[in-house]
Amino acid sequence: MQILADHTLVVRTKHPGRVLETVPNSKVAHDYGDGRYEVSLNWDLPSAQTLSRFMKNVPSPIKRDYNWPRPMGFTPFDH
């Protein structure tokens, strides 16, 4: 997975139909011709949640959208 321009997520998959059917505003960005595809979609919370139902390690947009306060020097950690 790759994040482009801080708002588009590009996913490599062999089954683009699954992404295209479940994630709104997704489209095939590249067809490698050997059964592999790149699908691009909006990188927002609903899209990330939907995509995480059938793909692993989907990056959450909360790291981009939330201004983490640091009253005691703490930073967010990966779960």
Buried (B, 14 or more C-beta within 10 A) or exposed (E): BEEEEEEEBBBBBEEBEBBBEEBEEBEBBEEEEEEEBBBBBBBBEEBBEBBEEEBEEBBBBEEEEEEEEEEEEEEEEEE
